[in-house]
């Protein structure tokens, strides 16, 4: 019985379970349509809430917030045409025209009756100079509403852009008849008169617009733009200031007032207004860019860096942001990064310039190449700058200076004289002129140029220094010393003048006097690293190694970023046979200044002599030759590196140049002889090695030269 009872209970449970499931299914069938409707209603409500919230943000000029909110509405309903349209308007306010175009185009696809969207789309076509498509959009607007003011306005603008001012005036007059108080119609009419060069009428219409709409910021802005364009800067300033007063929270009014001050060279005031524009609207890209540009001109990389990073975060492919990044690298002395970044700008847009400012991409590229030691490329870029802006005096003088360094004295002379034709008292040009004449041996002309500098600017030490160089070349040594002493009176830290005084004493067999004069000047400038370096080199020349080392290390202690003391320490250790220390110091010098030609040459020589790091030796010697193409020691080093690499043909070409330039150097002949020998040119080898021994029987390679000559003589004897 118990078993039977248990079975009945189980059957009873199944019955109730089935009944419950049936009830649940019925309930779902009944309620699902209502749930669907509730969900739809919630979605619709959410969408509308987002849309209205976005409108509030837009009205308060919070465009970034409006964009995010309208995007949420579109996510709920991708066919929401009004949201697409308003999102397009927000993008327009932020200057994101490509994004604006996409949203406006989508809105008219979804709702062709949206005439306001059709008009804005047409205005974008007009901005992109696609006049035919702009006209089509205007006609679409007028087909739907022949009395639509925006449609007539757009047709007027298209006609004006085509140069048809009669039709432009017809369309704008129609717009004014339809709505005599519409501000945009007055502004468009003023712009048409301005484009037609009827300035009197343009000013009259814009003043009429301001009179009718005294609280309309756009009217004051338009009047300010007009005055700015015709060069009435005080009236422009007043109009922009009124715009700011009328609408203190209008970011564009502050921005335009900043632009005005920037155009007048009032950078600090301009920066202040750009910052106010960004405080009002942090997403204002134009204000941010102009602020960055002025900060860079003011050599303020810190704030410029922060703003540029913000710009790149929101606009990673923006060419202006890339240009700013290159300029920041330049200000931070990272010339490698500056070159890489600015060259990317040049590749994208060869004639790039920022905003209304002069073309200066080539200027900074030229300077970066200059500091990298790539002088030919630097000059090429700077000459390109002059093609865009021929009147830039500082660039002409840079080209002259580079040409002189490259040995192109005629180009240097022409560039310098061109500057002096328009500015005969330009001190920098006169100094360059003196240097060019000096290098060409025209000492009288050089003297005249330097004396003109001292006459024009008696407190400028550079003119006296130039005169000292001329006297030194004329062997008028007392006069030279007097000129250099005058330099030191005017500038106690003028190490270069002190170096010439020391050189004159040394040349006259008075090395102790050279040391004493240097010590006297050091007493006046005890913390001058360059002066300690000079004393070190003088002591090095007199083989007072211990004192030389002390002075050079003192120079490093005072300024560890100077490469020269490391270079001279390297020379000292090399003379002592301490090649590891010499190598370490040359490497340190090059770490500070990678284009230090003499350090590169000496390090390449050490690598080659040791038969190690020959690829690095070759790169260093080639770089050194690029820096100093006429330096005979560098030519010899490069030839010797090729010899060590067993490229005897290339070695011979260079080593022949070195003996031609310095026919009294026994080492050069030894190197050439060895290259001939291993290249199988035995007779030439014999002559070169014999010449080496005839010039000196004590140079370091005498023994090997004699051994090779003995081998050659033995071979000749066998052949006989």
C-alpha positions as CSV (number, residue, x, y, z in Angstrom):
1,X,0.0,0.0,0.0
2,X,2.8,2.4,0.8
3,X,4.2,1.7,-2.6
4,X,0.9,2.4,-4.4
5,X,0.5,5.7,-2.4
6,X,3.9,6.9,-3.4
7,X,3.0,6.4,-7.1
8,X,-0.2,8.3,-6.8
9,X,1.6,11.3,-5.3
10,X,4.2,11.3,-8.1
11,X,1.4,11.4,-10.8
12,X,-0.2,14.2,-8.9
13,X,3.0,16.2,-8.9
14,X,3.4,15.8,-12.7
15,X,0.0,17.1,-13.2
16,X,0.6,20.3,-11.3
17,X,4.0,20.8,-13.1
18,X,2.4,20.6,-16.5
19,X,-0.4,22.9,-15.4
20,X,2.1,25.5,-14.2
21,X,4.1,25.4,-17.5
22,X,1.0,25.8,-19.5
23,X,0.0,28.8,-17.4
24,X,3.5,30.4,-17.9
25,X,3.3,29.9,-21.7
26,X,-0.1,31.6,-21.8
27,X,1.2,34.4,-19.7
28,X,4.2,35.0,-22.0
29,X,2.0,35.0,-25.1
30,X,-0.3,37.6,-23.5
31,X,2.4,39.9,-22.1
32,X,5.2,39.8,-24.8
33,X,3.6,42.4,-27.1
34,X,3.2,44.7,-24.2
35,X,6.8,44.2,-23.1
36,X,7.9,45.0,-26.7
37,X,5.9,48.1,-26.7
38,X,7.3,49.2,-23.4
39,X,10.8,48.6,-24.6
40,X,10.1,50.6,-27.8
41,X,8.6,53.4,-25.8
42,X,11.7,53.5,-23.5
43,X,14.0,53.6,-26.4
44,X,12.1,56.4,-28.0
45,X,12.1,58.3,-24.8
46,X,15.8,57.8,-24.3
47,X,16.5,58.9,-27.9
48,X,14.5,62.1,-27.4
49,X,16.1,62.8,-24.0
50,X,19.6,62.5,-25.6
51,X,18.6,64.7,-28.5
52,X,17.2,67.5,-26.2
53,X,20.2,67.2,-23.9
54,X,22.5,67.6,-26.9
55,X,20.6,70.7,-27.9
56,X,21.2,72.3,-24.5
57,X,24.9,71.5,-24.7
58,X,25.0,73.0,-28.3
59,X,23.2,76.2,-27.2
60,X,25.9,76.6,-24.4
61,X,28.7,76.1,-26.9
62,X,29.6,72.8,-25.3
63,X,30.1,71.1,-28.6
64,X,32.2,68.1,-27.5
65,X,29.5,67.2,-25.0
66,X,26.8,67.8,-27.6
67,X,28.5,65.4,-30.0
68,X,28.8,62.6,-27.5
69,X,25.1,63.0,-26.6
70,X,23.8,63.0,-30.2
71,X,26.0,60.0,-30.9
72,X,24.2,58.2,-28.1
73,X,20.8,59.1,-29.7
74,X,22.0,57.8,-33.1
75,X,23.2,54.6,-31.5
76,X,19.7,54.0,-30.3
77,X,18.2,54.9,-33.7
78,X,20.7,55.1,-36.7
79,X,17.8,56.5,-38.8
80,X,17.4,59.5,-36.6
81,X,17.9,62.2,-39.3
82,X,17.6,65.2,-37.0
83,X,20.3,63.8,-34.7
84,X,22.6,63.3,-37.7
85,X,21.9,66.9,-38.9
86,X,22.6,68.4,-35.5
87,X,25.7,66.3,-35.0
88,X,26.9,67.7,-38.4
89,X,26.3,71.3,-37.0
90,X,28.4,70.5,-33.9
91,X,31.2,69.2,-36.1
92,X,31.0,72.4,-38.1
93,X,31.4,74.5,-35.0
94,X,34.5,72.5,-34.1
95,X,36.0,72.9,-37.6
96,X,35.8,69.2,-38.3
97,X,34.5,69.6,-41.8
98,X,35.0,66.0,-43.0
99,X,33.0,64.6,-40.1
100,X,30.4,67.3,-40.6
101,X,30.0,66.5,-44.2
102,X,29.4,62.8,-43.4
103,X,26.7,63.5,-40.9
104,X,24.9,66.1,-43.1
105,X,25.0,63.8,-46.1
106,X,23.5,61.0,-44.0
107,X,20.7,63.3,-42.7
108,X,19.6,64.3,-46.2
109,X,19.7,60.7,-47.3
110,X,17.3,59.8,-44.4
111,X,15.2,62.9,-44.8
112,X,15.5,64.8,-48.1
113,X,12.9,67.3,-46.8
114,X,15.5,68.7,-44.3
115,X,16.2,71.9,-46.2
116,X,18.4,73.3,-43.4
117,X,20.7,70.2,-43.8
118,X,20.6,70.6,-47.6
119,X,21.8,74.2,-47.2
120,X,24.6,73.3,-44.8
121,X,25.7,70.6,-47.1
122,X,25.7,73.1,-50.0
123,X,27.8,75.5,-47.8
124,X,30.3,72.8,-47.3
125,X,30.5,72.1,-51.1
126,X,31.1,75.9,-51.5
127,X,33.8,75.8,-48.9
128,X,35.5,72.9,-50.8
129,X,35.1,75.0,-54.0
130,X,32.8,72.5,-55.6
131,X,30.5,75.2,-57.0
132,X,28.3,73.0,-59.1
133,X,27.4,70.7,-56.2
134,X,26.8,73.7,-54.0
135,X,24.4,75.2,-56.7
136,X,22.6,71.8,-56.9
137,X,22.0,71.8,-53.1
138,X,20.7,75.4,-53.2
139,X,18.3,74.5,-56.0
140,X,17.1,71.4,-54.0
141,X,16.3,73.8,-51.1
142,X,14.4,76.2,-53.4
143,X,12.5,73.4,-55.1
144,X,11.0,72.5,-51.7
145,X,10.5,76.1,-50.6
146,X,11.0,78.9,-53.3
147,X,10.9,81.5,-50.5
148,X,13.7,79.9,-48.5
149,X,16.2,82.6,-47.6
150,X,19.1,80.2,-47.1
151,X,18.6,78.9,-50.7
152,X,18.9,82.3,-52.2
153,X,21.9,83.1,-49.9
154,X,23.7,80.0,-51.1
155,X,23.1,80.8,-54.8
156,X,24.4,84.3,-54.2
157,X,27.6,83.0,-52.6
158,X,28.1,80.5,-55.5
159,X,27.6,83.3,-58.1
160,X,30.1,85.5,-56.2
161,X,32.6,82.7,-56.1
162,X,32.2,82.4,-59.9
163,X,32.8,86.1,-60.3
164,X,29.3,86.8,-61.4
165,X,28.6,89.7,-59.1
166,X,25.4,90.9,-61.0
167,X,23.7,87.5,-60.3
168,X,25.2,87.4,-56.8
169,X,23.6,90.8,-56.0
170,X,20.3,89.6,-57.6
171,X,20.1,86.6,-55.3
172,X,21.1,88.4,-52.2
173,X,18.6,91.2,-52.8
174,X,15.9,88.5,-53.1
175,X,17.0,87.1,-49.8
176,X,16.8,90.6,-48.3
177,X,13.3,91.2,-49.7
178,X,12.2,87.9,-48.2
179,X,13.7,88.8,-44.8
180,X,15.0,92.4,-44.5
181,X,16.3,91.8,-40.9
182,X,18.3,88.6,-41.5
183,X,22.0,89.3,-40.4
184,X,23.6,86.7,-42.7
185,X,22.1,88.4,-45.7
186,X,23.9,91.7,-44.8
187,X,27.1,89.9,-44.1
188,X,26.9,88.1,-47.4
189,X,26.2,91.4,-49.2
190,X,29.2,93.0,-47.6
191,X,31.4,90.1,-48.6
192,X,30.2,90.4,-52.2
193,X,31.0,94.1,-52.3
194,X,34.4,93.4,-50.8
195,X,35.1,90.7,-53.4
196,X,34.1,93.1,-56.1
197,X,36.6,95.6,-54.6
198,X,33.8,98.0,-53.8
199,X,35.2,98.8,-50.4
200,X,33.0,101.8,-49.6
201,X,29.8,99.8,-50.2
202,X,31.2,96.8,-48.2
203,X,31.9,99.0,-45.2
204,X,28.6,100.7,-45.4
205,X,26.7,97.4,-45.5
206,X,28.7,95.9,-42.6
207,X,28.2,99.1,-40.5
208,X,24.5,98.8,-41.3
209,X,24.5,95.2,-40.1
210,X,26.1,96.3,-36.8
211,X,23.6,99.1,-36.4
212,X,20.7,96.7,-36.9
213,X,22.2,93.9,-34.8
214,X,24.1,95.6,-32.0
215,X,24.2,92.5,-29.8
216,X,25.0,90.1,-32.6
217,X,28.6,89.0,-32.2
218,X,28.9,87.9,-35.8
219,X,28.2,91.4,-37.1
220,X,31.0,92.9,-35.1
221,X,33.3,90.0,-36.1
222,X,32.5,90.6,-39.8
223,X,33.3,94.3,-39.5
224,X,36.6,93.5,-37.7
225,X,37.5,91.0,-40.4
226,X,36.9,93.7,-43.0
227,X,39.0,96.3,-41.3
228,X,41.8,93.8,-40.7
229,X,41.8,92.8,-44.4
230,X,42.2,96.4,-45.6
231,X,44.8,97.3,-43.0
232,X,42.8,99.5,-40.7
233,X,44.1,97.8,-37.7
234,X,42.9,100.2,-34.9
235,X,39.3,99.9,-36.3
236,X,39.7,96.1,-36.5
237,X,40.9,96.0,-32.9
238,X,37.9,98.1,-31.8
239,X,35.4,95.9,-33.7
240,X,36.9,92.7,-32.2
241,X,36.9,94.2,-28.7
242,X,33.2,95.1,-29.1
243,X,32.5,91.5,-30.2
244,X,34.2,90.2,-27.0
245,X,32.2,92.7,-24.9
246,X,28.9,91.7,-26.6
247,X,29.6,88.0,-26.2
248,X,32.2,87.4,-23.4
249,X,31.7,83.7,-23.7
250,X,32.1,83.5,-27.5
251,X,35.4,81.6,-28.1
252,X,35.8,82.7,-31.7
253,X,35.6,86.4,-30.8
254,X,38.5,86.0,-28.4
255,X,40.4,83.9,-31.0
256,X,40.0,86.6,-33.7
257,X,41.1,89.3,-31.3
258,X,44.2,87.1,-30.6
259,X,44.8,86.7,-34.3
260,X,44.7,90.5,-34.7
261,X,47.3,91.0,-31.9
262,X,49.5,88.3,-33.4
263,X,49.4,90.1,-36.8
264,X,50.6,93.2,-35.0
265,X,53.6,91.4,-33.3
266,X,52.0,91.5,-29.9
267,X,52.6,87.9,-29.1
268,X,51.9,87.9,-25.4
269,X,48.6,89.6,-25.8
270,X,47.6,87.2,-28.6
271,X,48.6,84.3,-26.4
272,X,46.3,85.6,-23.6
273,X,43.3,85.8,-25.9
274,X,44.0,82.3,-27.4
275,X,44.1,80.9,-23.9
276,X,40.8,82.7,-23.1
277,X,39.2,81.1,-26.2
278,X,40.4,77.7,-25.1
279,X,39.1,78.3,-21.6
280,X,35.7,78.9,-23.1
281,X,35.9,76.0,-25.5
282,X,38.7,73.5,-24.8
283,X,37.9,71.7,-28.0
284,X,38.6,74.8,-30.2
285,X,41.3,73.3,-32.4
286,X,42.1,76.5,-34.3
287,X,42.8,78.4,-31.1
288,X,44.9,75.6,-29.8
289,X,47.0,75.5,-32.9
290,X,47.7,79.2,-33.0
291,X,48.5,79.2,-29.3
292,X,51.1,76.4,-29.9
293,X,52.6,78.2,-32.8
294,X,53.2,81.4,-30.7
295,X,54.5,79.5,-27.7
296,X,57.0,77.9,-30.0
297,X,58.0,81.3,-31.4
298,X,58.4,82.4,-27.7
299,X,60.7,79.4,-27.1
300,X,58.3,77.9,-24.6
301,X,58.4,74.1,-25.4
302,X,56.9,72.9,-22.1
303,X,53.3,74.3,-22.6
304,X,53.6,73.8,-26.4
305,X,54.4,70.1,-25.8
306,X,51.4,69.5,-23.6
307,X,49.0,71.1,-26.1
308,X,50.6,69.3,-29.0
309,X,50.1,66.0,-27.3
310,X,46.4,66.8,-26.7
311,X,46.2,67.7,-30.4
312,X,47.8,64.5,-31.6
313,X,45.6,62.5,-29.2
314,X,42.5,63.8,-30.9
315,X,43.9,64.3,-34.4
316,X,46.8,61.8,-34.9
317,X,47.3,62.5,-38.6
318,X,47.0,66.3,-38.4
319,X,49.9,67.9,-40.4
320,X,50.0,71.0,-38.2
321,X,50.4,68.8,-35.1
322,X,53.2,67.0,-36.8
323,X,54.9,70.3,-37.7
324,X,54.6,71.5,-34.1
325,X,56.1,68.2,-32.9
326,X,59.1,68.8,-35.2
327,X,59.6,72.3,-33.8
328,X,59.4,71.0,-30.2
329,X,62.2,68.4,-31.0
330,X,64.2,71.3,-32.4
331,X,63.8,73.5,-29.3
332,X,64.8,70.5,-27.2
333,X,68.0,70.1,-29.3
334,X,66.9,66.6,-30.5
335,X,68.0,67.4,-34.1
336,X,67.6,63.7,-35.3
337,X,64.0,63.6,-34.2
338,X,63.4,67.2,-35.5
339,X,64.7,66.2,-39.0
340,X,62.7,63.0,-39.1
341,X,59.4,64.7,-38.1
342,X,59.8,67.9,-40.3
343,X,60.8,65.8,-43.3
344,X,57.5,63.9,-42.9
345,X,55.7,67.2,-43.1
346,X,57.7,68.2,-46.2
347,X,56.9,64.8,-47.8
348,X,53.1,65.3,-47.2
349,X,53.1,69.0,-48.2
350,X,56.3,70.4,-49.7
351,X,55.2,74.1,-49.5
352,X,53.7,73.7,-46.0
353,X,53.2,76.8,-43.9
354,X,51.1,77.3,-40.8
355,X,48.1,79.6,-41.1
356,X,48.8,83.1,-42.2
357,X,52.5,83.0,-41.3
358,X,55.5,82.9,-43.7
359,X,56.8,79.6,-45.0
360,X,59.3,78.5,-42.4
361,X,59.4,74.7,-42.7
362,X,62.6,74.9,-44.8
363,X,64.1,77.3,-42.3
364,X,63.8,74.9,-39.4
365,X,64.8,72.0,-41.6
366,X,67.9,74.0,-42.7
367,X,68.8,74.8,-39.1
368,X,68.4,71.1,-38.1
369,X,70.6,70.0,-40.9
370,X,73.1,72.8,-40.0
371,X,73.3,71.6,-36.3
372,X,73.7,68.0,-37.6
373,X,76.6,69.2,-39.7
374,X,74.9,68.4,-43.0
375,X,75.8,71.8,-44.5
376,X,74.9,71.2,-48.1
377,X,71.5,70.0,-47.3
378,X,71.1,72.9,-44.8
379,X,71.9,75.4,-47.6
380,X,69.5,73.7,-50.0
381,X,66.6,74.0,-47.6
382,X,67.4,77.7,-46.7
383,X,67.6,78.6,-50.4
384,X,64.1,77.1,-50.9
385,X,62.9,79.4,-48.1
386,X,64.2,82.4,-50.1
387,X,62.2,81.2,-53.1
388,X,59.0,81.8,-51.0
389,X,60.2,84.8,-49.1
390,X,63.1,86.6,-51.0
391,X,63.4,89.4,-48.5
392,X,64.4,87.4,-45.4
393,X,67.7,89.0,-44.4
394,X,68.6,86.5,-41.7
395,X,68.1,83.6,-44.1
396,X,70.3,85.2,-46.8
397,X,73.0,85.7,-44.2
398,X,72.7,82.0,-43.2
399,X,73.1,81.0,-46.8
400,X,76.1,83.2,-47.1
401,X,77.7,81.7,-43.9
402,X,77.0,78.2,-45.1
403,X,78.4,78.9,-48.5
404,X,81.6,80.3,-46.9
405,X,81.9,77.2,-44.7
406,X,81.5,75.0,-47.9
407,X,84.2,77.0,-49.7
408,X,81.7,78.6,-52.2
409,X,83.0,82.1,-51.6
410,X,81.3,83.6,-54.7
411,X,77.8,82.5,-53.6
412,X,78.7,83.8,-50.1
413,X,79.8,87.1,-51.5
414,X,76.7,87.5,-53.7
415,X,74.3,86.8,-50.8
416,X,76.1,89.1,-48.4
417,X,76.3,92.0,-50.9
418,X,72.6,91.5,-51.7
419,X,71.8,92.2,-48.0
420,X,74.1,95.2,-47.9
421,X,72.4,96.8,-50.9
422,X,69.2,97.2,-48.9
423,X,70.8,97.5,-45.5
424,X,74.4,98.9,-45.8
425,X,74.8,99.1,-42.0
426,X,73.9,95.5,-41.3
427,X,76.7,94.4,-38.9
428,X,76.3,90.7,-39.5
429,X,76.6,91.2,-43.2
430,X,79.6,93.4,-42.8
431,X,81.3,90.8,-40.6
432,X,80.6,88.1,-43.1
433,X,81.9,90.3,-45.9
434,X,85.1,90.8,-44.0
435,X,85.5,87.1,-43.4
436,X,84.9,86.3,-47.1
437,X,87.5,88.8,-48.2
438,X,89.9,87.5,-45.5
439,X,89.6,83.9,-46.7
440,X,90.2,85.0,-50.3
441,X,93.3,86.9,-49.3
442,X,91.8,90.4,-50.1
443,X,93.1,91.8,-46.9
444,X,92.6,95.5,-47.6
445,X,88.9,94.9,-48.4
446,X,88.6,92.7,-45.3
447,X,90.1,95.4,-43.1
448,X,87.7,98.0,-44.5
449,X,84.7,95.8,-43.7
450,X,85.8,95.1,-40.1
451,X,86.7,98.8,-39.4
452,X,83.3,99.8,-40.7
453,X,81.8,97.5,-38.0
454,X,84.0,99.1,-35.3
455,X,82.9,102.6,-36.5
456,X,79.2,101.7,-36.5
457,X,79.4,99.8,-33.2
458,X,82.5,100.7,-31.1
459,X,81.4,98.4,-28.2
460,X,81.0,95.3,-30.5
461,X,84.1,93.1,-30.0
462,X,83.6,91.3,-33.3
463,X,84.9,94.1,-35.5
464,X,88.1,94.3,-33.5
465,X,88.5,90.6,-33.7
466,X,88.2,90.7,-37.5
467,X,90.8,93.4,-37.6
468,X,93.1,91.3,-35.4
469,X,92.8,88.5,-38.0
470,X,93.7,90.8,-40.8
471,X,96.8,92.2,-38.9
472,X,97.9,88.6,-38.1
473,X,97.7,87.7,-41.8
474,X,99.7,90.8,-42.7
475,X,102.3,89.8,-40.1
476,X,101.6,93.0,-38.2
477,X,101.7,91.2,-34.9
478,X,101.8,94.1,-32.4
479,X,98.7,95.6,-34.1
480,X,97.1,92.1,-34.1
481,X,97.7,91.7,-30.3
482,X,96.3,95.2,-29.6
483,X,93.1,94.3,-31.5
484,X,92.7,91.0,-29.7
485,X,93.4,92.7,-26.4
486,X,90.6,95.2,-27.2
487,X,88.3,92.2,-27.7
488,X,89.2,90.9,-24.3
489,X,88.6,94.3,-22.7
490,X,85.1,94.3,-24.2
491,X,84.4,90.7,-23.4
492,X,86.5,89.0,-20.7
493,X,85.3,85.6,-21.8
494,X,86.4,85.9,-25.5
495,X,88.5,82.8,-25.5
496,X,89.0,82.9,-29.3
497,X,90.9,86.2,-29.0
498,X,93.0,84.9,-26.2
499,X,93.8,81.8,-28.3
500,X,95.2,84.1,-31.1
501,X,97.3,86.0,-28.7
502,X,98.7,82.8,-27.3
503,X,99.3,81.5,-30.9
504,X,101.3,84.7,-31.8
505,X,103.5,84.3,-28.7
506,X,104.1,80.6,-29.5
507,X,104.9,81.4,-33.1
508,X,107.5,84.0,-31.9
509,X,109.2,81.4,-29.6
510,X,107.6,82.8,-26.4
511,X,105.6,79.8,-25.1
512,X,105.9,80.8,-21.5
513,X,104.4,84.2,-22.3
514,X,101.5,82.5,-23.9
515,X,100.9,80.4,-20.8
516,X,101.2,83.5,-18.5
517,X,98.7,85.5,-20.6
518,X,96.3,82.7,-20.5
519,X,96.7,82.4,-16.7
520,X,96.2,86.1,-16.3
521,X,92.9,85.9,-18.2
522,X,91.8,82.9,-16.2
523,X,92.2,84.9,-13.0
524,X,89.6,87.3,-14.4
525,X,87.3,84.4,-15.5
526,X,88.1,81.5,-13.3
527,X,84.9,79.5,-14.1
528,X,85.4,79.7,-17.9
529,X,85.6,76.1,-19.1
530,X,86.8,77.1,-22.6
531,X,89.7,79.1,-21.1
532,X,90.8,76.1,-19.0
533,X,90.5,74.0,-22.2
534,X,92.8,76.5,-24.0
535,X,95.4,76.4,-21.2
536,X,95.2,72.6,-21.4
537,X,95.9,72.6,-25.1
538,X,98.8,75.0,-24.7
539,X,100.3,72.8,-22.0
540,X,99.7,69.8,-24.2
541,X,101.7,71.5,-27.1
542,X,104.6,72.0,-24.7
543,X,104.3,68.3,-23.5
544,X,103.5,69.3,-19.9
545,X,101.2,66.3,-19.8
546,X,100.3,66.3,-16.2
547,X,99.3,70.0,-16.1
548,X,97.5,69.7,-19.4
549,X,95.5,66.7,-18.1
550,X,94.6,68.7,-14.9
551,X,93.5,71.8,-17.0
552,X,91.4,69.7,-19.4
553,X,89.7,67.8,-16.5
554,X,89.0,71.2,-14.9
555,X,87.3,72.3,-18.1
556,X,85.1,69.1,-18.0
557,X,84.3,69.6,-14.4
558,X,83.0,73.1,-15.2
559,X,81.1,72.0,-18.3
560,X,80.8,68.3,-19.0
561,X,78.8,69.0,-22.2
562,X,81.8,70.5,-24.0
563,X,83.2,67.8,-26.4
564,X,86.6,69.5,-27.0
565,X,88.3,68.8,-23.6
566,X,87.5,65.1,-24.2
567,X,89.0,65.3,-27.6
568,X,92.3,66.9,-26.3
569,X,92.5,64.4,-23.5
570,X,92.2,61.7,-26.2
571,X,95.1,63.3,-28.0
572,X,97.1,63.4,-24.8
573,X,96.5,59.8,-24.0
574,X,97.2,58.8,-27.7
575,X,100.6,60.5,-27.5
576,X,101.3,58.6,-24.3
577,X,100.4,55.3,-26.0
578,X,97.4,54.9,-23.7
579,X,95.1,53.9,-26.6
580,X,92.2,52.6,-24.6
581,X,91.9,55.9,-22.7
582,X,92.3,57.8,-25.9
583,X,89.5,55.8,-27.6
584,X,87.2,56.3,-24.6
585,X,87.6,60.1,-24.7
586,X,87.1,60.3,-28.4
587,X,84.0,58.3,-28.1
588,X,82.8,60.6,-25.3
589,X,83.4,63.7,-27.4
590,X,81.4,62.1,-30.2
591,X,78.6,61.1,-27.9
592,X,78.2,64.8,-27.1
593,X,78.6,66.1,-30.7
594,X,78.2,63.2,-33.2
595,X,79.5,65.5,-36.0
596,X,82.8,66.4,-34.3
597,X,84.9,65.8,-37.4
598,X,88.4,65.8,-35.7
599,X,87.3,63.4,-33.0
600,X,85.7,61.1,-35.6
601,X,88.9,61.2,-37.6
602,X,91.1,60.3,-34.7
603,X,88.8,57.5,-33.5
604,X,88.6,56.1,-37.0
605,X,92.4,56.1,-37.1
606,X,92.6,54.2,-33.8
607,X,90.1,51.6,-35.0
608,X,91.9,51.2,-38.3
609,X,95.4,50.9,-36.7
610,X,94.0,48.2,-34.4
611,X,92.4,46.4,-37.3
612,X,89.1,46.4,-35.5
613,X,85.6,47.9,-36.0
614,X,86.6,48.7,-39.6
615,X,83.0,49.4,-40.6
616,X,82.6,51.9,-37.8
617,X,86.0,53.4,-38.8
618,X,84.8,53.8,-42.3
619,X,81.5,55.5,-41.3
620,X,83.4,57.9,-38.9
621,X,86.0,58.8,-41.5
622,X,83.4,59.4,-44.2
623,X,81.4,61.6,-41.8
624,X,84.5,63.6,-41.0
625,X,85.3,64.1,-44.7
626,X,81.7,65.3,-45.3
627,X,82.2,67.9,-42.5
628,X,85.7,68.9,-43.6
629,X,86.1,67.9,-47.2
630,X,89.4,69.7,-47.7
631,X,91.2,68.5,-44.6
632,X,94.2,66.5,-45.7
633,X,94.6,64.5,-42.5
634,X,90.9,63.3,-42.8
635,X,91.5,62.4,-46.5
636,X,94.5,60.4,-45.4
637,X,92.6,58.6,-42.6
638,X,89.8,57.6,-45.0
639,X,92.3,56.3,-47.5
640,X,94.0,54.3,-44.7
641,X,90.7,52.8,-43.6
642,X,90.1,51.6,-47.1
643,X,93.6,50.2,-47.1
644,X,92.9,48.2,-43.9
645,X,89.6,47.0,-45.5
646,X,91.8,45.8,-48.5
647,X,90.0,48.1,-50.9
648,X,93.3,49.2,-52.4
649,X,91.9,50.9,-55.4
650,X,89.7,53.3,-53.4
651,X,92.6,53.8,-50.9
652,X,94.9,54.9,-53.7
653,X,92.5,57.5,-55.1
654,X,92.3,59.2,-51.7
655,X,96.0,58.8,-50.7
656,X,97.1,60.3,-54.0
657,X,95.0,63.4,-53.0
658,X,96.7,63.6,-49.6
659,X,100.3,63.6,-51.0
660,X,99.2,66.2,-53.6
661,X,97.9,68.5,-50.9
662,X,100.8,67.9,-48.5
663,X,103.9,66.7,-50.5
664,X,106.2,67.1,-47.5
665,X,104.4,64.6,-45.3
666,X,106.4,61.3,-45.0
667,X,103.5,59.3,-43.4
668,X,101.2,60.2,-46.4
669,X,103.8,58.8,-48.8
670,X,104.3,55.7,-46.7
671,X,100.5,55.0,-46.8
672,X,100.3,55.6,-50.5
673,X,103.3,53.3,-51.1
674,X,101.8,50.5,-49.1
675,X,98.5,50.8,-51.0
676,X,100.4,50.7,-54.3
677,X,102.4,47.6,-53.1
678,X,99.3,45.6,-52.1
679,X,97.6,46.6,-55.3
680,X,100.5,45.2,-57.4
681,X,101.7,48.6,-58.6
682,X,105.3,47.8,-57.6
683,X,107.2,50.6,-59.3
684,X,104.8,53.3,-57.9
685,X,105.1,51.7,-54.5
686,X,108.9,51.9,-54.7
687,X,108.9,55.6,-55.6
688,X,106.4,56.5,-52.9
689,X,108.2,54.6,-50.1
690,X,111.6,56.0,-51.2
691,X,110.1,59.5,-51.1
692,X,108.7,58.8,-47.5
693,X,112.2,57.8,-46.3
694,X,113.8,60.8,-48.0
695,X,111.5,63.1,-46.2
696,X,112.1,61.5,-42.8
697,X,114.1,58.6,-41.5
698,X,112.6,58.8,-38.1
699,X,108.8,58.6,-38.6
700,X,107.0,55.7,-36.9
701,X,106.6,53.6,-40.0
702,X,110.2,53.7,-41.2
703,X,111.1,50.1,-40.4
704,X,108.1,48.7,-42.4
705,X,108.9,51.0,-45.3
706,X,112.5,49.8,-45.4
707,X,111.4,46.1,-45.2
708,X,109.0,46.5,-48.1
709,X,111.6,48.4,-50.1
710,X,114.1,45.7,-49.5
711,X,111.6,43.1,-50.8
712,X,111.0,45.2,-53.9
713,X,114.7,45.7,-54.5
714,X,115.2,41.9,-54.1
715,X,112.4,41.2,-56.6
716,X,114.0,43.6,-59.1
717,X,117.4,41.8,-58.7
718,X,115.8,38.5,-59.4
719,X,114.1,39.8,-62.5
720,X,117.5,41.1,-63.8
